Amino acid sequence: MKGWLGISLGDVTGVGPEVALKAIAAEAAADDIRYLLIGDEMLLTRLSHSLSLHLSLQKFTGYRNRGRFFTVNPAGGESLPENLPAGSPPAARASVVWLRDGGERCLRGELDALVTAPVNKESIIHAGHKFVGQTEFLSELAGAQRTAMMLLGMDERGRWLRVALATVHIAIKSVPEKLTAEKIMLTIELAAQACRDLGLSRARIAVAGLNPHAGEGGQFGDEEITTIAPAVLAAQKKGFDAVGPLSGDTIFYHALKGGFDAVVAMYHDQGLAPLKAVAFDSGINWTLGLPFIRTSPDHGTAYDIAGRGIANPGSMIAAIRLAKQLAAKPAKSVGLSSL
């Protein structure tokens, strides 16, 4: 590792800056990694003081800086006005600038990994940007066409659930037409690679059906027959330990019990609903297939509690820990060079 982990602060009218500062304060004693907080420097200083974290934040001037915690504002160096309303355009636009800066630093090889704090898609769109999500933004920035979103988290008994999504931020009515055997096959491959990156002893992948009871042999839709089953068969022929399509109402139960190492879900809420039920406060969003490591807490901006100092940093801590774990491996061993 180079010893640098970047954190883009996301929407400052949400809880991103708060959970970022709380998380690095909690992780400070774990290692000697240096943190680059990409966002509003003055806001971070004020917030660290108000939260009584006593972090020694320094202005970033170069990667030879000595210290642990650094701030950099690529948005012209100007601080945002205080007490902006939730989802305000200046905050939304700044969050995109900071996200881009973090991605570009990773692409230049300056950071070991990027952890992204939450942004608000609606606010960014209203501020004048075409924006689908951070996953899609970073994939386009990197020119990476073979990417997928994985969500993972652990329950109170130490059992992990790992879910990769074949489709992400699209309307439910669009899922059947957007779902292809190629996308499912890619998601299976990336999920299996993720299991290897995590050091798991196997990579057994369960593939969910799209329709209730996996279609009941075509009675409730035929996507399982025409699209999903052929993708699973193709994956098996390539040597992947994949099974399916399996009914979405039981697949996550068996995965949590240890029957599978990861699940490939067909659409966003099919995968995220069970994941958040298992690990609401500690879930992680991991973008598979990028040429750099990117993780994120699995929650939104939480405008309703922002500024009150009560945000739970558990998910951000988990995202930072996973980023550090992955960064400690050689690039070729985490599947970055071939995807």
Buried (B, 14 or more C-beta within 10 A) or exposed (E): EEBBBBBBBBBBBBBBBBBBBBBBBBBBEEEEBBBBBBBBBEBBBBBBEEBEBEBEBBEBEEBEBEEBBBBBBBBEEEBBEEEBEBBBBBBBBBBBBBBBBBBBBBBEEBBBBBBBBBBBBEBBEEBEBEBBBBBBBBBEBBEBEBBBBBBBBBEEEEBBBBBBBBBBBBEEEEBBEEBEBEBBBBBBBBBBBBBBBBEBEEBBBBBBBBBEBBBEEEEBBBBBBEBBBBBBBBBEEEEBBBBBBBBBEEBBEEBBEEEBBBBBBBBBEBBBBBBBEBBBBBBBBBBBBBBBBBBBBBBBBBBEBBBEEEBBBBBBBBBBBBBBBBBBBEBEEBBBEEB
